[in-house]
């Protein structure tokens, strides 16, 4: 069961501001900075992120139809703040994997319990590769 939209609304106003205090520094978490595709407004969304094989993978715990995923797909790039660094990522793609093999083994049971079958994969923009 993907997390319900009502919980997403609650988290947007209650949990996300608190999570923003540690998500940009704690392992497995990040702040995703993106612009609204309609409003142009800047947003900062806490996410679960994992790096492997030069790519970053972000869990879609609310399903693939969340606004931030639509925003970064439309823009083609976004900034990820993780472990105290800002990384420009490009070519975001929403991928499907019910087994969650893309995530670390310790996290897979949690993702499966949430039925989080989708994730976003993106790679560092060429100009940021030297910084990583």
For each residue, the residues with C-beta under 8 A, 3 or more apart:
1: 114 115
2: 61 62 63 114 115 116
3: 7 8 61 62 63 114
4: 7 8
5: 8 9 62
6: 9 10
7: 3 4 10 11 62
8: 3 4 5 11 12 62 66
9: 5 6 12 13
10: 6 7 13 14 15
11: 7 8 14 15 16
12: 8 9 16
13: 9 10 16 17
14: 10 11 17 18
15: 10 11 18 19
16: 11 12 13 19 20 45 46
17: 13 14 20 21
18: 14 15 21
19: 15 16 22 23 29 46
20: 16 17 23 24 31 44 46
21: 17 18
22: 19 25 26 29
23: 19 20 26 29 30 31 46 47 81
24: 20 29 30 31 81 82 83 84
25: 22 83 84
26: 22 23 29
27: 83
28: 48 49 50 107
29: 19 22 23 24 26 46 47 48 49 82
30: 23 24 46 47 49 58 80 81 82
31: 20 23 24 44 45 46 47 80 81 82
32: 44 45 46 47 58 68 72 78 79 80 81
33: 42 43 44 78 79 80 81 86
34: 42 43 45 68 71 72 75 78 79
35: 40 41 42 43 71 75
36: 39 40 41 42 43 67 71
37: 70 71 74 75
38:
39: 36
40: 35 36
41: 35 36
42: 33 34 35 36
43: 33 34 35 36 68 71
44: 20 31 32 33 81
45: 16 31 32 34 68
46: 16 19 20 23 29 30 31 32
47: 23 29 30 31 32 58 59 68
48: 28 29 58 59 61 107
49: 28 29 30 56 57 58 59 80 82
50: 28 56 57 59 102 103 104 107
51: 54 55 56 57
52: 55 57 102
53:
54: 51 123 124
55: 51 52 121 122 123
56: 49 50 51 80 87 89 121 122 123 124
57: 49 50 51 52 102 103 119 120 121
58: 30 32 47 48 49 119 120 121 122
59: 47 48 49 50 103 107 111 116 119
60: 63 64 66 69 94 116 118 119 120
61: 2 3 48 111 114 116
62: 2 3 5 7 8 66
63: 2 3 60 66 118
64: 60 69 94 118
65: 69 70
66: 8 60 62 63 69 70
67: 36 70 71
68: 32 34 43 45 47 71 72
69: 60 64 65 66 72 73 92 94 120
70: 37 65 66 67 73 74
71: 34 35 36 37 43 67 68 74 75 78
72: 32 34 68 69 75 76 77 78 92 120 122
73: 69 70 76 92 93 94
74: 37 70 71
75: 34 35 37 71 72 78
76: 72 73 90 91 92
77: 72 88 89 90 91 92 125
78: 32 33 34 71 72 75 88 89 92 122
79: 32 33 34 86 87 88 89
80: 30 31 32 33 49 56 86 87 89 122
81: 23 24 30 31 32 33 44 85 86 87
82: 24 29 30 31 49 85 87
83: 24 25 27
84: 24 25
85: 81 82 131
86: 33 79 80 81
87: 56 79 80 81 82 124 128 131 132
88: 77 78 79 124 125 127 128
89: 56 77 78 79 80 92 122 123 124 125
90: 76 77 122 123 124 125
91: 76 77 122 123
92: 69 72 73 76 77 78 89 120 121 122
93: 73 120 121 122
94: 60 64 69 73 118 119 120
95: 102 118 119 120 121
96: 117 118
97: 100 101 102 117 118 119
98: 112 117
99: 108 112
100: 97 103 107 108 111 112 116 117 119
101: 97 108
102: 50 52 57 95 97 119 121
103: 50 57 59 100 107 108 111 119
104: 50 107 108
105: 108
106:
107: 28 48 50 59 100 103 104 110 111
108: 99 100 101 103 104 105 111 112
109: 112 113
110: 107 113 114
111: 59 61 100 103 107 108 114 116
112: 98 99 100 108 109 115 116
113: 109 110
114: 1 2 3 61 110 111
115: 1 2 112
116: 2 59 60 61 100 111 112 119
117: 96 97 98 100
118: 60 63 64 94 95 96 97
119: 57 58 59 60 94 95 97 100 102 103 116
120: 57 58 60 69 72 92 93 94 95
121: 55 56 57 58 92 93 95 102
122: 55 56 58 72 78 80 89 90 91 92 93
123: 54 55 56 89 90 91
124: 54 56 87 88 89 90 128 129 132
125: 77 88 89 90 128 129
126: 129
127: 88 130
128: 87 88 124 125 131 132
129: 124 125 126 132
130: 127
131: 85 87 128
132: 87 124 128 129
